[in-house]
Amino acid sequence: MTLQSVLNGISGILVTPFDGDDRLAPARLRPVIDRALAAGLHIPVVNGNTGEFYALTVDEAETMCAEVVGMVAGRAPVLAGVGRSVKDACRLAGSAARAGAAGLMVHQPPDPFVAPRGVVEYVRRIADAGDGLPLMLYLRNDAIGIRAIADLCAIPGVIGVKWATPNPLKLAEAIAACDPGIIWVGGLAEVWAPALYAVGARGFTSGLINIWPERSLAIHAALEGGNYAKARSLIADMAAFEEIRAEEMNGTNVTGVKAALAAMGQDCGPTRPPAAWPLTATQQARMQDFLTSRGLLAAELTTG
């Protein structure tokens, strides 16, 4: 099974577990990975934003990549996030290749002084450092322009884009401007998947897979079957979870996932600052109601 063969599926962005002393605790992720893969997850992604990539040291990101590849154990291709300074990104690209990742997800540089042509050079260097691994670009800011996006997609080794801006019309324009072989994946999770599917994206990223992979797979199946009404209904049914994650300037995005995991008996520890931790009492009560009403608490999962 190759990365290219499954990229139209779900890219499941895994959390990064910490223990009570704020150290990596990768083993806590094993049941999360096992359940997601059993449900049919196509692509586990390590060191994505739901994995608190920017809160990790480079050493920690390398460790998480190796640990996740080991836990997945060949059941699916693993995509490894790389980024930050160009030297850090190149180091992570090389270590991901050695660890056995199937491809690289290149985070868009958050530097305040980013030139479109500078991003092209940034990605070229990462491609050179990745020992031939295919690259998926993670595009969170389309202000670099269609010309720059086309230049990025023309770099040898780039096979696709995870489109993470709420701008479907710009996505359609980008698709038309690039090689038809480029793979376009919805990068804004389930909520935006129908809109991005409508203009040509296939597959989507998901943080929901950490707690409810079966729902993510059902949404994907509905979209692949062209049943947009069913997909919208399934998405509306998990809207409360995404609403909590979107609060505090999206600062509870990972907080919501980790709080849900803890309530489900699969504690992966807290988030690191600058993310919020813990949920407020009001947010926690809403999360508990959501998990209870959807049968996702630990006792309910155990009894089926």
Order of alpha helices (4+ residues) and beta strands (2+ residues): alpha-beta-alpha-beta-alpha-beta-alpha-beta-alpha-beta-alpha-beta-alpha-beta-alpha-beta-alpha-alpha-alpha-alpha-alpha-alpha-alpha
